[in-house]
Amino acid sequence: FIMSSREDLIARAKLSEQAQRYDEMAAAMKIVVEMGSELSNDERNLLSIAYKHTTGARRQSWRVMSSVEQKAEEESETRVEIVHTYREKIEDELEAICQEIIQLIDTHLLKSAQDKDSQVFYYKMKGDYFRYMCEVFSVPEKRKKVMSGANRAYNAANDEAERMSPINPIKLGLALNYSVFLYEIKNGEKKAIRIAQEAFDNALAKVELLKGEAYKDSTIIMQLIRDNLTEWNSPDKVVQDLLEDTQG
C-alpha cells in the first residue's frame, strides 16, 4: 500500500471485501483513516465492515478453542497446554486488532467527525471493541480496565445520541449493542431489558415515517432488539435466573 492514493486504497478495500480478505481490507482502511480527512458514510461503513469481520473471525475461533480447552481440562487430556497456548494466541490477536481500531478512533476519527451521526457511530464502535475484549479477558485487572473503557464509550455515545430520532439506525444500533453489553458483560439484566424495550417502543411509534433504505436499516435492527428481548424475557430464562438467585 506504499504511496497509494486515497482512491486506490478505497478501491483495494472494496476488492478485499469482495474477496473476503478482511485483514487486507482493514489494513487499507487504516491508512485511509491515518490520512486525516473525515470519512464519508461509505468509507465509514467500509472501515466498520473490515474490523467487524477481522475481529468476528477471531471471536468465533476463541469461543471454539475455549470450549475445546474446557472439555480437555474436564477429561484431563494431555493436550490441554497446547490448546491453552493456541487460545491465548487468538486472544492476543483479537486484543491487538481491538486496540488498533480504538487508537484510530481516539487519534483520528472522533477528532475529524463533524456531525452527530459520526460522533455517535465512533463512540459506539469504541464501546463495541472494548466489549469484545471483555468477552475474552479472564484476568480481573485487564477485564475491569476494558469494561470501564466500554462503559465510558457507550455513555459518551448515549449522551451524544440523546436528541437523535428514535428511528435513526445508528441510535438503534447503539441501544442494541449497549443493552448486550449490560446484559452479557455487566450482569445488568434489568437495565438491559429496559433500555432495549424503550428503544424498540420509541422506534415502533415512528417507524411508519421511514421509507426505502432507511426503513430497511432501522427495521433490521429493531428485529434484532426484539429477538434479544424475546430471549431475555423467555419463561425458561426467567426460571433459570430465579434459580440462580436462590442458589446465590
C-alpha positions as CSV (number, residue, x, y, z in Angstrom):
1,F,0.0,0.0,0.0
2,I,3.1,2.3,0.0
3,M,2.4,5.7,-1.7
4,S,-1.1,4.7,-2.7
5,S,-3.7,7.4,-3.2
6,R,-6.9,7.6,-1.1
7,E,-8.9,6.5,-4.1
8,D,-6.6,3.5,-4.7
9,L,-6.8,2.4,-1.1
10,I,-10.6,2.6,-1.1
11,A,-10.6,0.5,-4.3
12,R,-8.3,-2.0,-2.7
13,A,-10.6,-2.2,0.4
14,K,-13.6,-2.8,-1.8
15,L,-11.8,-5.6,-3.7
16,S,-10.6,-7.1,-0.4
17,E,-14.2,-7.2,0.8
18,Q,-15.3,-8.9,-2.4
19,A,-12.5,-11.5,-1.9
20,Q,-13.4,-11.8,1.8
21,R,-9.8,-10.9,2.7
22,Y,-10.8,-8.7,5.6
23,D,-7.4,-8.3,7.2
24,E,-6.2,-6.6,4.0
25,M,-9.4,-4.6,3.9
26,A,-8.7,-3.3,7.4
27,A,-5.1,-2.5,6.5
28,A,-6.2,-0.4,3.6
29,M,-8.8,1.4,5.6
30,K,-6.4,2.1,8.5
31,I,-4.1,4.0,6.1
32,V,-7.2,5.9,4.8
33,V,-8.0,6.9,8.4
34,E,-4.4,8.0,9.1
35,M,-4.5,10.3,6.1
36,G,-6.6,12.6,8.4
37,S,-9.7,13.6,6.4
38,E,-13.2,12.9,7.7
39,L,-14.6,9.6,6.3
40,S,-17.6,9.7,4.1
41,N,-20.6,7.5,5.1
42,D,-19.5,4.8,2.5
43,E,-15.9,4.9,3.8
44,R,-17.1,4.7,7.4
45,N,-19.1,1.6,6.5
46,L,-16.0,0.0,4.8
47,L,-14.0,0.6,7.9
48,S,-16.7,-0.9,10.1
49,I,-17.1,-4.0,7.9
50,A,-13.4,-4.6,7.8
51,Y,-12.8,-4.5,11.5
52,K,-16.1,-6.3,12.3
53,H,-15.0,-9.3,10.2
54,T,-11.4,-9.4,11.3
55,T,-12.5,-9.4,14.9
56,G,-15.5,-11.6,14.3
57,A,-13.5,-14.5,12.9
58,R,-11.2,-14.4,15.9
59,R,-14.0,-14.1,18.4
60,Q,-15.5,-17.2,16.9
61,S,-12.2,-19.0,16.9
62,W,-11.7,-18.0,20.6
63,R,-15.1,-19.4,21.5
64,V,-14.3,-22.7,19.8
65,M,-10.9,-23.0,21.5
66,S,-12.4,-22.1,24.9
67,S,-14.9,-24.9,24.5
68,V,-12.2,-27.4,23.4
69,E,-9.9,-26.3,26.3
70,Q,-12.7,-26.7,28.9
71,K,-13.5,-30.2,27.6
72,A,-9.8,-31.1,27.6
73,E,-9.5,-30.0,31.2
74,E,-12.6,-32.0,32.3
75,E,-11.2,-35.1,30.6
76,S,-7.6,-34.5,31.9
77,E,-6.2,-34.7,28.4
78,T,-2.5,-34.2,27.8
79,R,-3.1,-31.6,25.1
80,V,-4.5,-29.0,27.5
81,E,-1.4,-26.9,27.4
82,I,-1.3,-26.9,23.6
83,V,-5.0,-25.8,23.4
84,H,-4.4,-23.2,26.1
85,T,-1.4,-21.7,24.2
86,Y,-3.4,-21.6,21.0
87,R,-6.4,-19.9,22.6
88,E,-4.0,-17.3,24.1
89,K,-2.6,-16.7,20.6
90,I,-6.0,-16.0,19.2
91,E,-6.8,-13.8,22.3
92,D,-3.6,-11.7,21.7
93,E,-4.5,-11.2,18.0
94,L,-8.0,-10.1,18.9
95,E,-6.7,-7.7,21.5
96,A,-4.2,-6.2,19.1
97,I,-7.0,-5.5,16.5
98,C,-9.3,-4.0,19.1
99,Q,-6.6,-1.7,20.4
100,E,-5.7,-0.7,16.9
101,I,-9.2,0.4,16.0
102,I,-9.7,2.1,19.4
103,Q,-6.5,4.0,18.8
104,L,-7.7,5.1,15.3
105,I,-11.0,6.3,16.8
106,D,-9.3,8.3,19.5
107,T,-6.5,9.7,17.4
108,H,-8.3,10.5,14.1
109,L,-11.9,9.6,13.7
110,L,-13.5,11.4,16.7
111,K,-11.3,14.5,16.0
112,S,-12.4,14.7,12.4
113,A,-16.1,13.8,12.9
114,Q,-18.2,16.9,12.1
115,D,-21.8,15.6,12.5
116,K,-23.7,14.0,15.3
117,D,-24.2,10.7,13.5
118,S,-20.5,10.2,13.0
119,Q,-19.7,11.0,16.6
120,V,-22.3,8.6,18.0
121,F,-21.1,5.9,15.4
122,Y,-17.5,6.2,16.6
123,Y,-18.2,6.2,20.3
124,K,-20.5,3.2,19.9
125,M,-17.8,1.5,17.8
126,K,-15.2,2.2,20.5
127,G,-17.5,0.7,23.1
128,D,-18.0,-2.4,20.9
129,Y,-14.3,-3.1,20.6
130,F,-13.8,-2.7,24.4
131,R,-16.7,-5.1,24.8
132,Y,-15.1,-7.7,22.6
133,M,-12.0,-7.7,24.8
134,C,-14.3,-8.0,27.9
135,E,-15.6,-11.3,26.3
136,V,-12.2,-12.9,26.3
137,F,-10.2,-11.4,29.2
138,S,-10.1,-13.6,32.3
139,V,-7.5,-11.7,34.3
140,P,-9.6,-9.4,36.7
141,E,-7.4,-6.3,36.3
142,K,-7.4,-6.4,32.5
143,R,-11.1,-7.2,32.3
144,K,-12.0,-4.4,34.7
145,K,-10.0,-1.9,32.6
146,V,-11.6,-2.8,29.3
147,M,-15.1,-2.9,30.9
148,S,-14.6,0.6,32.2
149,G,-13.5,1.7,28.7
150,A,-16.6,0.2,27.2
151,N,-18.8,1.8,29.8
152,R,-17.3,5.3,29.2
153,A,-17.5,4.9,25.4
154,Y,-21.2,3.8,25.5
155,N,-22.1,6.5,27.9
156,A,-20.5,9.1,25.6
157,A,-22.4,7.7,22.7
158,N,-25.7,7.8,24.6
159,D,-25.0,11.5,25.6
160,E,-24.4,12.5,22.0
161,A,-27.4,10.4,20.8
162,E,-29.9,11.9,23.3
163,R,-31.6,14.3,20.8
164,M,-31.4,12.0,17.8
165,S,-34.5,10.5,16.3
166,P,-35.6,7.2,17.9
167,I,-35.7,5.6,14.4
168,N,-32.2,6.7,13.5
169,P,-30.4,3.3,12.7
170,I,-27.2,4.5,14.5
171,K,-29.1,5.3,17.7
172,L,-31.0,1.9,17.4
173,G,-27.7,0.1,16.9
174,L,-26.3,1.8,20.0
175,A,-29.3,0.7,22.0
176,L,-28.8,-2.9,20.7
177,N,-25.1,-3.1,21.5
178,Y,-25.2,-1.2,24.8
179,S,-28.0,-3.5,26.1
180,V,-26.0,-6.5,25.1
181,F,-23.0,-5.1,27.0
182,L,-25.2,-4.6,30.1
183,Y,-26.8,-8.0,29.9
184,E,-23.8,-10.2,28.9
185,I,-20.8,-8.3,30.4
186,K,-22.1,-6.2,33.4
187,N,-24.8,-8.6,34.6
188,G,-27.3,-5.7,34.4
189,E,-30.2,-7.7,33.1
190,K,-33.0,-5.4,34.2
191,K,-31.4,-2.3,32.9
192,A,-30.5,-4.0,29.6
193,I,-34.1,-5.1,29.1
194,R,-35.4,-1.6,30.0
195,I,-33.1,0.1,27.5
196,A,-33.8,-2.3,24.7
197,Q,-37.6,-2.2,25.3
198,E,-37.6,1.6,25.4
199,A,-35.6,1.8,22.2
200,F,-37.9,-0.7,20.4
201,D,-41.1,1.0,21.6
202,N,-39.9,4.5,20.7
203,A,-38.8,3.4,17.3
204,L,-42.1,1.5,16.7
205,A,-44.1,4.6,17.3
206,K,-42.2,6.4,14.5
207,V,-41.3,3.6,12.1
208,E,-44.1,4.4,9.6
209,L,-42.3,7.7,8.8
210,L,-39.5,5.8,7.2
211,K,-39.2,4.8,3.6
212,G,-36.8,2.9,1.4
213,E,-33.3,2.1,2.7
214,A,-33.9,4.0,5.9
215,Y,-36.9,1.7,6.7
216,K,-34.9,-1.4,5.9
217,D,-31.9,-0.4,8.0
218,S,-33.9,0.6,11.1
219,T,-36.3,-2.4,11.0
220,I,-33.5,-4.9,10.7
221,I,-32.0,-3.5,14.0
222,M,-35.5,-3.4,15.6
223,Q,-35.9,-7.1,14.8
224,L,-32.5,-7.9,16.5
225,I,-33.6,-5.9,19.5
226,R,-36.9,-7.8,19.6
227,D,-35.1,-11.1,19.3
228,N,-32.9,-10.3,22.3
229,L,-36.0,-9.2,24.3
230,T,-37.8,-12.4,23.4
231,E,-34.8,-14.4,24.6
232,W,-34.2,-12.4,27.7
233,N,-37.9,-12.5,28.8
234,S,-38.5,-16.1,27.9
235,P,-40.1,-18.2,30.7
236,D,-37.1,-20.6,30.7
237,K,-34.7,-17.7,31.1
238,V,-36.8,-16.2,33.9
239,V,-36.9,-19.6,35.8
240,Q,-33.1,-20.0,35.3
241,D,-32.4,-16.6,36.7
242,L,-34.7,-17.2,39.7
243,L,-32.9,-20.5,40.4
244,E,-29.5,-18.8,40.2
245,D,-30.7,-16.0,42.6
246,T,-32.0,-18.7,45.0
247,Q,-28.7,-20.6,44.9
248,G,-26.7,-17.5,45.2
